[in-house]
Amino acid sequence: MTMKLLQRDLYVLLLSVLLVSIGLVIADSKLAIVITLILAILAFRAKHQGILILVLVVATRPFLIELNPGFKILGDLLILALLVRTFYDYRHDIKKLFTFHPFELAFFAFCIVGTISALITGVGMGALITQLRAYLLFYLIFYIVVRMEITEELIRKFALTTFSIAVVLSLHGFVEKISNKTVLMPEAWENWYLSWTNYIRVYGLLKGPNELSLFLLISFFISLYLVKKYQGKIRIFLYVGLTLIGTTILLTYSRGSLLSLIVFLVVYVFINRKIKPLVPIVLITLISYGLFFVIDQVSSVYYDAYVAEKWENTNEQNKTDEQGRYKDTFSKDTLEQSSESGRIYYVQKAVEIFKDHPIMGTGFATFGGSATLKYSSPIYEDYDINRNFYSDNQYILILAETGILGILMVALTAIFLLTYTWKLRKGYYFSPLLLFLMVTIVMGSMVYNILENDSFMFYFFAVMAFAYRVYKKDIVGLDTK
């Protein structure tokens, strides 16, 4: 019976990949909408299959949309289908549909504060809805998973699907790096105008090195669960895959991800007081680092042979040693540039706005979020802020947009999440992943608008929902040790 279930789910995933591939080749928006509806029906029919399809979608969404804009609503409609199915499943137990964890109530309060303040400021409904979608869409994954039947088979299939797509993205990253973004990339992406510092980084199908790096790091930790569950040749295959994933993480040159990883390792060792479990990870890292240099050298050969002419007018001073991206993070020039027009400048702007609107801020969609990129902001002219500004710092965004009340609600959300995260910090196979996610959302918020990172928030809320179920001890017969 188990094998039949595995095969059936595999067939559904392969069918999903086939349908989406057809939509990409034909590139007709109407066809993409039809395919989206078919996949939504599959998700409604079996929620666990919908979750697995979502894994594939969140890992490739920017690529899908680039080739066929009709896929823009794919993720949203899949989650909507899962939500409707949840309502249907609990139609005879309405109370459970409206029973919330304290962290959810605090998060809702944060959204209410940002919404009311935005309406007072005069933010348009389109911009406000866009920003609320960015914050709430993947919270619905928590809402859905908390109310799902969770089995050992579902956990294994979730991990296998994540591992598989991570390996595919890693191999694609190799191709992107070696070909200098000229092979297996959408034409618009090949023609990006990037500084040399960013040109050398792997962007992947997620269209961003930081997004790709975070996704691969999460995939790495999830895949460690599979290493524990499988033996023999399969385990060797898993280690090879982990090495490929580790190499591509290095190729992204993501300093934010590196910072989160370092802090996680310190926290992990402090909590567990054991270094032995980290030995396989260290070995994989060393091998990945060696493969990283091989890929880098092959890329240089390809560049000299086929791409150098494109960069013949580029300032040679920009072609620095690639490791310099990490070394220059806190250099004097970098700090001076940030204080004039970069991160430090916008921190100062956030503080200025906070002083003017200390209680509730200026509201959602007013300061460097995804909505302001599309709609701009009613306060930008008053504070001399560029329309294309993106805060890349969740903390200053919350400070400016929601003020003291928003900060308090976010702090309560974090405290409530930490209550059960701390209890599950060790002794469970998912404990390292849980710790990594919590560390990353704290550290990553300093350098990303992390609440708008679709792939990260999908896994964050999915894993938090699973951990909460374990914390409440309402999953029967599931091996979590």
N, C-alpha and C positions, 0 to 999 in steps of 0.2 A: 504493500500500500504506500509506504514512504517513497519508494522508487518511482511509483506512478505519479505521486504528487510532485516530486522533483522534476520529472520529465514534463509534466503538464505546465508547471511554472516556467521551465526553460523554453518550452514552445511558445508561451505567451510573450516572453521577453524577446525571443527571436522574431516573432511576428511583429512586435512593436518596432524593433530595429529595422525590419524589412519595410514596414509601412512608412516610417520616418525617412528612410533612405530614398524611397520612391518620391516622397514629397520634396526632398532636397534635389534630386536629379531633374524632376519635372519643373520644380520651382514655381508652381502655381498656388497663389494664396488661397483660392477656393478649395483646392485639393487638400492643402494643409489643414484647413478648418474641418473638412470631412474626416481626415485622419485623426485630428484632435478629438472629435466627437466619438470616434470608434474607440480610441484609447480611454476616454473618459467612461465609456460604457463598460469596458473591461475592468476599470478601477472600481466602479460601482458594484459590479458583479462579484468581485473578490477584493476586499480591501488590501490584503497583503500583497496581491499582484500590483495594485495601484502604487503601493509604497515602493516596490522594486522598480517599477517603470519610472517613478520619480527620481530614483537614484541616477538613472541614465540621463534624465532630462536636466537635472540641476547641474550635472557635470559637463554639459555640452550646450546649454541654452543660448549663450551668445553666438556660437557657431551656427546653430539651427536658425536663429532669427536672421543672421547675416545672409544666409543662402535662401531663406524663404520667410519673409516677415509674417506669413500666415501662422507660423508656429509661436508667435509672441504670447498667445493666450494658453499655450499647451499646459504649462505648469499650473497656472491659475485654475484651469478647468479640471485638471486631475484632482487638485486639492478640494475644489468645490464638490466634485463627485464623491470623494471620500467623506466629506462633511455631510452631504445629503444622506449617504448610506449610514453614517453614524446616527443621524436623527431617526432614520427608518428603523435601525436595529433597536433603538431605545424608545420607540414610540409607546411602549407599554410601561416604561419606567422614566417618565419625564424628569423626575427629581434628579437623577444622575446626570442629565444633560445640563443642569444648572447648579451643579456642585463643583466649586472651584477651590483650588489650593490657594493659600494666602498670597503666594508670589503672583498668581494670576490676577488677583484683585488689585495688588499694588501696580502691576503692569497696566491693567485697565485704567487705573487712576492716572498714571503717567500719560496715557493716550488722551484721556479726557482733558487734563490740564493743557496739553499741547494743542488740542483742538479748539478749546474755548479761547485760549490766547490768540490763536491764529485768526479766528473769526473776529476778535476785537481789533486785531491789527489790520484786517482787510484782505486776508489771503483768499484767493479765488477757490471755488469748490473743486475745480479740476486739480489744482496743485495740492490741496489738502487731502483729497482722496488718494492721489498718487503717493503721498508721504505715509498715510495711514496704511495703505497696501504694503509698502516696504516694511513697515514695522510688524504688521499683524498677520500677513499671509502665512509665514512659516511658524508663527505661534500656533496656528491651527493644526500643525503636525503634532504638537504636544497634546492639544485637545483631542485629536483623533486617536493617537497611539495609546493614551491613557485609558481609552475606552475600547481598545481592541483586544482580541484574544491573541496572546503572545505565546509561541511555542519555541522549543529548541530548534525545530526545523526552520522557522521563520528567521530566527537570529542567524542561523548558518547561511541561509540563502541571501539575507541582507548583506552579510559580510562577504560572501563570494561575489555577489554582484558589484559591491563596492571595490573589491580587490581587482576584479576583471576590468572595470572601466578605468581604474587608476593605472593599470598596466598599459592599456590602450593609450591613455593620455600621455603616459611617460614615453612610450615608443614614438608617438607623434611629436613629443617634445624633442626627441633626438633628431628626428627628420627636420623639424623647424630650425634647430640649432645648427646642424650640419649644413643645411641648404641656405642658411642666412635668410629665413622667412620667404623662400622662393618656391617651395614645394609643399603641396597639400595644405595651402593656406588660401582663404578667399582672396580674390583679386584686390578688394579694397584694403585688406590687411597687408598684402604685399607692398602696397603703395603708401603705407603709413610714413609720416615724416617724424622720425624719432631721433632724439639725441643719441650719440654713440653709447652713452651709459645705459640707455634703455634698449637700444638696438641689440645689444649682446645678450639680453635677457630672454628667456623662453616665456611666451605669453600663453601658448596652448589654446585649446578650444574654449577655455573660459575667458579668453581675451584680456587676461591680466596676470602678470607674474605673481602678484601677492595673492590673488584669488586662487590661482593654480597651486601655489605652494601650500596654502592652508588646506585645500582639499586633499592634496597628496599626503600631508602630515596626518590628517584625520584618517585617511585610508590606510596609512602605515600602521597606526595603532589598532584600527579595527582588524587588520590582517593578522596581527599577532595572536588574536583569538583563534584564527584558523590554524596557525602553527601549533597551537596546543591541542587542537582537535584532530589533526591528521598526522600520519606517520609515513615513513618510507619515501617513495619517489614523489608523492604529492607534496611532502614537506620540502623536499629539495626544490621543486618547482615554485613553491611559495617563497623560499629564500631568494631564488633568482628574481622573482617578481618584486620582492621588497628592495633588492639591490637596484633594480631599474627605477623604482619609485624614488629611492633615496638619491640617485644620481640626478633625476630631473628636478628634485627639490633644490639641489645645489645649483642647477642651471638657471633657476629663477632669480638668483641673487636677491632673495627677499629678506631684507634686514629685520622687518617686523616679525616675520615667522621665526627667524633665527633667535631673536630676542625672547619670544614666547617659549621656544623650545628650551633655551638655556635656563630660563626661570623655572620651567616645569621640571627639568632634571634636578635642579637644586631642591625644589619642593618635594619631589618624589623621594630623593635620597634622605632628606630630613625626616619625612614621615615614615618611611619603611626601614631606614637604617640598614639597607642591604644594597650592595653594588652588583652582586652576582647576576640578578635578573637583567641587568643592563649590558652584560658582556656580549650577547648575540647582537644587540643593537649597535654596540661599538664596532664589532667586526663588520657588520653590514655597512656602517658608515665609512669605515676605512676602504672597503672594496668599492663603494660608491664613489668615494673621492678619487680613487685611481681611475675608474671608468669615466669620471667627469673630465679628467685631464686628457684621456684618449679622445673623447667626443670633441673637446675644445680644440685639440690639435687637428683633427679631421676637418672641423669647421674652418679653421684657418687656411688649410690647403684649398678647400672649396672656395673660400672667399677670394684668395689670391688668383684662382683660376677663372672664376665666373662673376664675382660681384665687386671686385676692387674698383672698377671703373665708375660704379655708381657713387662711390665715396671719394672720388679723386679731388673734389673741391672741399672736402670736409677738413676743418681745422685739425691738424695733427695733434694738437694739445688735448683734444677730446678723446683721442684713441689711447687712453691710459691702460695700464695693466688692469685686467678685469677684476682681480681681487680688490682693486682700489675702491670699488663701490662699497665694500664692507669697511675698509680702512678709513675712508673719508667721512664716515657718518657723523663724527663729532669734530671735524676739522674746523679751523678758524674761518676759512672761506665759506664753508657750508653754513655755519652759524650766522655769519654776517649777511649772507644772501637771504636766510630765513627771516632775519629781523627786518629786512627791507621789504620783502614781497612774499615770503614763504610762510612756513608753519608758525614761527614766532609772531609774525605780523598779524596773522589771523587769530592767534591766541589773544593778542592785545585788543583786537576788534571785538572778540567775544566778551572780554571783560568790560569793554566800553559799553556794549549793548546791555550787559547784565546790570551795570550801574544805573542805566536809564530805566530798566524794566526788571527790578530784582525779584519780584514776587512770582510772576508767571512767565517771564520772558516775552519774546515777540511771537511765539507760536510756531507750530510745525510749518515747514516749507518756507522759512524765512532766512536760514543761515547755512548755506553750504551743504544741503542734502540733495538727494536724487531729484526731488521735485523742483528745486531751484534751478537745476541745470536745464530743465525743460521749460519752466514757466518764469524764471527769474524770481525776484523777491520785492515786495513793496518797501523794504527798508534799505535796499542796497544804495540807492541814491543818497539817502540821508547820511550813511556811514562811509560813503566813497568805497564801495566794495565792487569788484569786478563781477559781471554777470556769470562768467564761466568758473567762478570760484567753487571749489569743493573742499570741505573742511579737513577731510582725512584725519579727523580726531573726534571720536564720539563724545568725549567729555566736554569739549568746548561747544559742540553743537547743542548738547543737552543744557549746558549753562546758559547759552544765549537764547535758546528757543523756549525753555520751560522754567527758568529761574529757580528759586529756592524750592518751590513746591515740586517741580519736576525732579530736582536732585534728590529730595527726600523720598519720592516714590521709587526712583531707580535704586536708591540705597536700600529701601525695604525689599524690593524685588531681589536684589543680590543677597541680602541677609537670609531671606526665606529659602532661596535656592541652596545657600551654603549649609543650611540646617541638616538637610539629608545628604548633601554631597560629602560633608565631613564624616558622617556616620559610615558612608560607603567608600571612604578614601583608601582603604586597603582590605585585602582578603577576598576580593571579587575579581573575576577575569576582566571586567570592564572598568575597574578602578583607575588604571593608568589613563584610559581614554577620558574618563569623567574628570580627572584632575587636569588633564591637558586642556580640555574644553573650557573649564573654569579659569585656568591661568590665562588662556589665550583671549578670552573675552575681556578679562581685566587688562592685560598688557596690550592686546591688539587694539583696544579702544583708544590708546594713545596715538596710534599711527594710522588707523582705519576708521571709517564709518561702519563699524563691524555689524551693526544691527541691520544694515542694508546689504550685507554680503549673503546672497541667496544660498550658496552651497554650504557655507559655514553654519548659517542659522538653521538650515534644514537638519543637519546632523546634530547641532546643539539641542534643538528641541526634541528630536527623536530619541536621542540618548538620555536626555533629562526625563522624558516621559517613562522610558524603560526603567531608569534608576528609581524614579518615584514609585513605580509599581513594586519594585523589589523592596524599597524602603517600607512600604505599607504592607508588605508580605501578602499581596493578593494575587501572586502568580504561583499556581500550584504545580509542583513537579518539575520546575525549570532549574537546570543545573547552572548556578551562577558563580560557583567557586572555581 
